[in-house]
């Protein structure tokens, strides 16, 4: 009598489980059948919305077991041993290989991209694939992650759509400004000359003004002292701000933006400094301590971030810090749909004493930007948005800033979104928000001190 072994039945049950998951994703599943050296099936990506296929393929090596426990199993993980020959065969091919382990007792399966896992030579030496039972479970929810594996082999290849409803957080903050603008002729023809004369009259006079040609434009009422002493008071004019903010004339728009930039310089004081060379605003270091923390409302909870931090030690004097890192931002005022916004770009500023720019600031910024991921940038933007919206609103100890304020913009509602797994898979460490970035800074500190 011919016989079919128990191992064959177990293997077929495993492949049936894998096929069911693949088909539920809307993808195609092609068993190799017959003679094969380590590839049990091919998965072809298919767009479930349009039914289109584009020859984006994944190879599958299935493993199934009826044993109670998986190899090296713990509560959260297990590992699967591989031979040197299998690893070599899988990794030298032209299409990505997925290792899918089916645990028949529990009815669950787990997957891992072999090419991605064994890209690390240290992992090749262990000849093991480590699975996280939660992250690596092979279910229809893994569809976006499988798509990311296939598309990564052919950058720019059109991938099947994964349609989800999503809210898009933009890096825009609404801008509100004073309703009146004042204009007057002056004999002082430059900002520098007007500013010097103004400081002689009143060192504390505001800077929300600009000089253009033979006239000064200001948020301040120029009919009052000390402004009236530097203008032709008989020729002062008052305008509705909309004549500049809503104007299509490019010169008026540039003047209006220049006035907004002068206003934000005053608005953020005294908490922030502005670096004259780069134009970034950054948290100032407190005089009495090396670090500063800022509390704000994140997307979900109230949290705290270190916005000024001391790092490293001088080799010649270990009691002195190598540098300070400051949370910072750059901005650009833009008009979209007839409304004004501040386009925010979170960044960092580096100083050697808490105030003056560090000589290696460019290198330090380049290094952190190379490692920074989306979560870190988003977290910083939310912090700066909270700062701008709440700052200058006035309280028992301070008056409301009269010329400028900011407001949150509503998220954009999208009918089609990008699953997080698609872009997170392209990041070096999607789990790390890089809110604290001390170790790698200090590791290289001796080389560039």
C-alpha positions in Angstrom: 0.0 0.0 0.0 1.2 3.5 -0.8 1.5 5.8 2.2 1.3 9.5 2.9 3.2 10.4 6.0 1.9 12.4 8.9 4.5 15.1 8.2 3.0 15.6 4.7 -0.5 16.2 6.3 1.0 18.7 8.8 2.7 20.5 6.0 -0.4 20.7 3.9 -2.5 21.9 6.8 0.1 24.7 7.4 0.0 25.7 3.7 -3.8 25.7 3.8 -3.7 28.1 6.7 -1.3 30.4 4.9 -3.3 30.4 1.7 -6.4 31.3 3.6 -4.8 34.4 5.2 -3.3 35.5 1.8 -6.6 35.2 0.0 -8.4 37.1 2.7 -5.9 40.0 2.0 -7.2 40.0 -1.6 -3.8 38.7 -2.8 -3.1 35.8 -5.1 -1.5 32.5 -3.8 0.3 30.1 -6.1 1.7 26.9 -4.5 4.9 25.7 -6.3 3.9 22.0 -6.0 6.2 19.2 -7.2 9.9 19.5 -6.7 11.1 22.5 -4.9 14.3 23.4 -2.9 12.9 25.8 -0.3 10.0 27.8 -1.7 6.5 26.5 -1.1 4.5 29.2 -2.8 4.4 32.6 -4.5 2.2 35.5 -3.4 1.3 38.1 -6.0 0.0 41.4 -4.8 -3.4 42.4 -6.1 -5.3 45.6 -5.7 -8.6 44.6 -4.1 -10.3 47.8 -5.3 -9.4 47.6 -8.9 -8.5 43.9 -9.2 -5.3 44.9 -10.9 -2.0 42.9 -10.5 1.4 44.2 -11.3 3.8 41.3 -11.0 4.9 42.2 -7.5 5.8 38.9 -6.0 6.7 37.4 -2.6 8.1 34.0 -2.1 6.8 31.9 0.9 8.6 29.2 2.8 6.0 27.6 5.2 6.7 25.7 8.3 4.0 24.0 10.4 4.1 22.2 13.7 1.6 20.3 16.0 3.8 20.5 19.0 2.5 22.2 22.1 5.4 24.6 22.3 7.3 26.4 19.6 11.2 26.4 19.6 12.6 28.7 22.3 9.1 29.8 23.1 8.4 32.4 25.9 5.2 34.3 26.7 5.9 36.9 24.0 8.3 35.3 21.5 9.9 32.3 20.0 12.7 31.5 17.5 13.0 29.2 14.5 16.2 27.5 13.6 17.5 27.6 10.0 20.3 25.8 8.2 23.1 27.6 6.4 22.0 26.2 3.1 18.4 27.5 3.6 19.7 31.0 4.5 21.9 31.2 1.5 19.1 30.0 -0.8 16.6 32.4 0.5 18.7 35.5 0.6 20.3 35.2 -2.9 17.1 35.2 -4.8 15.4 38.0 -6.8 12.2 38.2 -4.8 11.8 38.6 -1.0 11.2 35.5 1.0 8.7 35.2 3.8 9.2 32.6 6.5 5.7 31.7 7.8 5.5 29.4 10.9 2.0 27.9 11.5 1.3 26.6 15.0 -1.5 24.2 14.4 -2.4 23.7 18.1 -3.2 27.4 18.6 -4.4 28.0 15.0 -2.0 31.0 14.7 0.7 31.8 12.2 3.7 34.2 12.4 5.8 35.7 9.6 9.1 37.4 9.0 10.9 38.8 6.0 14.0 36.7 5.6 15.9 39.2 3.5 15.3 41.9 6.1 16.1 39.7 9.1 19.3 38.2 7.8 20.6 41.5 6.4 22.4 41.7 9.7 25.5 39.4 9.6 25.3 38.8 13.4 21.9 37.2 12.9 23.2 35.0 10.1 25.7 33.6 12.7 22.9 32.6 15.0 21.0 30.8 12.3 17.8 31.7 14.0 14.8 33.8 13.1 13.2 35.5 16.2 9.5 36.1 16.1 7.5 38.5 18.2 4.1 36.9 18.8 2.2 40.2 18.7 4.1 42.1 16.1 4.7 39.2 13.7 1.3 37.5 13.7 0.3 36.5 10.2 -3.3 37.7 9.8 -5.1 39.9 7.2 -3.9 42.9 9.2 -0.4 42.2 8.0 -1.4 43.2 4.4 0.2 46.7 4.5 3.4 45.3 6.0 3.7 42.6 3.3 3.1 45.3 0.6 6.0 47.3 2.1 8.3 44.3 1.8 7.4 43.8 -1.9 7.6 47.5 -2.9 11.0 48.0 -1.2 12.6 45.7 -3.7 11.4 47.9 -6.6 11.4 51.5 -5.3 8.7 53.5 -7.1 6.7 50.4 -8.1 2.9 51.0 -7.9 1.6 49.1 -4.9 -2.0 47.9 -4.3 -4.1 50.5 -2.5 -4.9 50.0 1.1 -7.9 52.2 1.6 -8.4 53.6 5.1 -10.0 56.7 6.5 -7.3 58.9 8.0 -6.8 62.3 9.6 -3.8 64.2 8.3 -2.0 66.5 10.8 -0.4 69.4 8.9 2.5 71.5 10.2 0.4 74.7 9.9 -0.7 76.9 12.7 -3.4 79.6 12.2 -2.3 83.2 12.4 -4.4 86.0 13.9 -3.3 89.6 13.8 -4.3 93.1 14.8 -7.0 94.8 12.7 -5.3 98.1 12.2 -2.1 99.2 10.5 -0.5 102.6 10.8 1.6 104.5 8.2 3.5 107.7 8.3 6.4 109.5 6.4 9.7 109.6 8.2 13.1 111.2 7.5 14.8 108.0 8.8 15.1 105.8 5.7 16.3 102.4 7.1 15.3 100.0 9.8 18.7 100.5 11.4 18.4 104.3 11.6 14.8 104.2 12.8 15.6 101.6 15.4 18.6 103.6 16.8 16.5 106.7 17.1 13.6 104.9 18.7 15.9 103.3 21.3 17.3 106.7 22.2 13.8 107.9 22.9 12.5 104.7 24.6 14.8 101.6 25.0 11.7 99.5 25.7 9.7 100.5 22.6 8.3 97.6 20.6 9.8 96.4 17.3 6.6 95.7 15.4 7.4 98.1 12.6 9.3 98.3 9.3 10.7 101.2 7.3 10.0 101.1 3.5 11.3 104.0 1.4 10.5 107.2 3.3 7.7 105.8 5.4 7.3 103.6 8.5 4.5 100.9 8.8 3.6 99.7 12.2 1.2 97.8 14.4 1.7 100.6 16.9 -0.3 103.8 16.8 2.2 106.2 15.3 0.2 109.2 16.7 1.5 108.3 20.2 4.9 108.9 21.8 7.6 108.0 21.1 6.5 107.1 17.5 5.1 110.5 16.8 8.5 112.1 17.4 10.0 110.2 14.5 7.2 110.7 12.0 5.4 113.5 10.3 2.5 113.5 12.7 0.3 115.5 10.3 0.5 112.9 7.6 -0.2 109.7 9.7 -2.7 107.4 8.1 -4.6 104.5 9.6 -5.6 101.5 7.5 -7.7 98.4 7.8 -5.2 95.5 8.0 -7.0 93.7 5.2 -5.7 96.2 2.7 -2.3 94.5 3.2 -3.2 91.0 4.4 -5.7 90.4 1.6 -3.8 92.3 -1.1 -2.7 90.5 -4.3 0.1 93.0 -4.8 3.4 91.2 -4.2 5.1 94.2 -2.6 2.3 94.7 -0.1 2.4 90.9 0.7 6.1 91.1 1.3 5.7 94.1 3.6 2.9 92.4 5.5 5.0 89.2 6.0 8.0 91.4 7.2 5.7 93.0 9.7 4.5 89.6 10.9 8.1 88.4 11.3 8.9 91.5 13.4 5.9 90.7 15.5 6.7 87.1 16.2 10.2 88.1 17.3 8.5 90.1 20.1 5.8 87.5 20.7 8.0 84.6 21.7 10.1 86.6 24.3 11.4 86.1 26.9 11.1 82.3 26.7 12.9 82.0 23.3 16.0 83.4 21.7 16.4 83.9 18.0 19.7 82.9 16.2 20.5 85.6 13.8 22.5 83.4 11.4 20.0 80.6 11.0 16.8 82.4 12.0 15.7 79.6 14.3 13.8 80.3 17.5 15.0 78.1 20.5 14.4 77.7 24.2 16.9 79.7 26.2 18.9 78.0 28.9 17.9 79.0 32.5 20.7 80.9 34.3 20.5 78.7 37.4 20.3 75.2 35.9 21.6 73.1 33.0 18.3 71.6 31.8 14.8 72.9 31.0 11.6 70.9 30.7 8.4 72.1 29.1 4.9 70.7 29.8 2.4 70.7 27.0 -0.7 68.9 25.7 0.2 66.2 23.2 -2.3 64.6 20.9 -3.7 62.5 23.8 -2.2 63.5 27.2 -0.3 66.2 29.0 3.4 65.3 28.8 6.8 66.9 29.5 9.8 67.2 27.2 13.3 68.3 27.9 13.8 71.3 25.6 17.2 72.3 26.8 19.8 69.7 27.7 23.4 69.5 28.7 25.5 66.9 26.9 29.0 65.5 27.2 32.1 66.7 29.0 35.1 68.6 27.8 38.1 66.4 27.7 40.4 69.2 29.0 37.9 70.1 31.8 35.4 67.4 32.6 33.4 69.8 34.9 32.3 71.7 31.8 29.6 70.6 29.3 30.6 69.8 25.8 27.5 71.5 24.5 23.8 72.2 25.0 21.0 71.0 22.7 17.9 73.3 22.4 14.5 72.4 20.9 14.0 74.9 18.1 11.8 75.8 15.1 11.9 77.7 11.9 8.7 79.2 10.4 7.3 80.7 7.3 4.1 82.8 7.0 2.0 81.6 4.1 -1.5 82.5 2.8 -3.6 79.5 1.8 -7.3 79.7 0.7 -7.4 83.4 1.8 -6.2 82.6 5.3 -2.8 83.2 6.9 -0.8 80.4 8.5 2.6 79.8 10.0 4.3 76.8 8.5 6.3 75.2 11.3 9.5 73.2 10.9 10.8 71.6 14.1 14.6 71.5 14.5 17.4 71.8 17.0 19.9 74.4 18.0 23.3 73.7 19.6 25.3 76.1 21.8 28.6 75.7 23.6 27.5 77.7 26.7 23.7 77.7 26.6 23.5 80.8 24.5 26.2 81.1 21.8 26.2 78.7 18.8 28.5 75.7 19.1 31.3 75.4 16.6 30.1 71.8 15.7 26.4 72.7 15.5 26.1 71.8 11.9 27.6 68.3 12.4 25.4 67.6 15.4 22.3 68.7 13.6 23.1 66.6 10.6 23.6 63.5 12.8 20.4 63.8 14.7 18.3 64.5 11.5 19.7 61.4 9.9 18.3 59.3 12.7 15.1 61.2 13.5 11.9 59.6 12.5 8.3 60.8 11.9 7.2 60.3 15.5 9.9 62.7 16.7 9.1 65.4 14.3 5.4 65.1 14.9 5.9 65.3 18.7 8.0 68.4 18.4 5.5 70.1 16.1 2.7 69.4 18.6 4.8 70.9 21.4 5.6 74.1 19.4 1.9 74.4 18.4 0.9 74.2 22.0 3.5 76.8 22.9 2.4 79.3 20.2 -1.3 78.8 20.9 -1.0 79.3 24.6 1.8 81.9 24.7 1.0 85.6 24.9 -2.7 85.0 25.9 -2.2 86.9 29.2 -2.8 86.0 32.8 -2.7 87.6 36.3 1.0 88.5 35.9 1.2 89.5 32.2 -0.9 91.3 29.6 -2.2 89.7 26.4 0.1 90.3 23.4 -2.0 92.7 21.3 -0.6 92.3 17.8 -0.4 88.5 17.1 -1.9 85.2 18.2 -2.0 81.6 16.9 -4.6 78.9 16.7 -4.8 75.2 16.0 -5.8 74.1 12.5 -8.2 71.2 12.2 -6.8 67.9 10.8 -7.5 67.2 7.2 -10.0 64.3 6.7 -8.9 61.9 4.1 -10.8 59.1 2.5 -7.6 57.4 1.5 -4.7 57.0 3.9 -1.2 55.5 4.1 -1.0 52.7 6.6 1.6 53.4 9.3 3.3 50.0 8.6 4.2 51.2 5.0 6.3 54.1 6.0 7.4 52.9 9.4 9.0 49.9 7.8 11.3 52.2 5.9 12.6 53.8 9.1 15.7 52.5 10.9 13.9 52.2 14.3 10.2 53.1 14.0 9.7 52.5 17.7 12.1 55.2 18.9 10.7 58.8 19.0 14.2 60.2 19.7 12.8 62.6 22.3 16.0 62.0 24.3 19.0 61.8 22.1 21.9 61.6 24.5 23.8 58.4 23.9 24.8 58.7 20.3 25.8 62.4 20.9 28.0 61.5 23.8 29.5 58.4 22.1 31.1 60.6 19.4 31.7 63.6 21.6 35.4 62.9 22.0 36.0 62.8 18.3 34.6 66.3 17.6 35.2 68.1 20.9 
